[in-house]
Amino acid sequence: MQEKKEKEEQKSQEARQEKKLSETWAQDALGDLEDWIEEQGIYIRQ
């Protein structure tokens, strides 16, 4: 029983380590994409 709890805890810790994206990753990616588009000489209306 104790071993099962330890394995579950280890799996949850590994899952947390894999989630290193910030909470605003989507907005950050959109901002980077818009910056790149503007660098290409294309301006998007906001």
C-alpha positions as CSV (number, residue, x, y, z in Angstrom):
1,M,0.0,0.0,0.0
2,Q,2.8,2.4,0.9
3,E,4.7,1.5,-2.3
4,K,1.7,2.4,-4.4
5,K,1.4,5.8,-2.8
6,E,5.1,6.5,-3.3
7,K,4.8,5.5,-7.0
8,E,1.8,7.8,-7.5
9,E,3.6,10.7,-5.8
10,Q,6.7,10.1,-7.9
11,K,4.5,10.2,-11.1
12,S,2.9,13.4,-10.1
13,Q,6.2,15.0,-9.4
14,E,7.5,13.9,-12.8
15,A,4.4,15.4,-14.4
16,R,5.0,18.7,-12.7
17,Q,8.6,18.8,-13.9
18,E,7.5,18.2,-17.5
19,K,5.1,21.2,-17.2
20,K,7.6,24.0,-17.4
21,L,5.5,26.2,-19.6
22,S,4.3,29.5,-18.2
23,E,0.6,30.1,-17.6
24,T,0.7,32.7,-20.4
25,W,2.5,30.5,-23.0
26,A,-0.2,31.0,-25.6
27,Q,-0.2,34.8,-25.3
28,D,3.6,34.8,-25.4
29,A,3.6,32.7,-28.6
30,L,1.0,35.0,-30.3
31,G,3.1,38.0,-29.4
32,D,6.2,36.4,-30.8
33,L,4.4,35.5,-34.0
34,E,3.0,39.0,-34.4
35,D,6.5,40.4,-33.9
36,W,7.9,38.1,-36.5
37,I,5.1,39.0,-39.0
38,E,5.8,42.7,-38.5
39,E,9.5,42.1,-39.0
40,Q,8.6,40.7,-42.4
41,G,7.0,44.1,-43.3
42,I,3.4,43.0,-42.8
43,Y,1.4,45.0,-40.3
44,I,-1.8,43.6,-38.8
45,R,-4.7,45.8,-37.8
46,Q,-5.4,45.5,-34.1
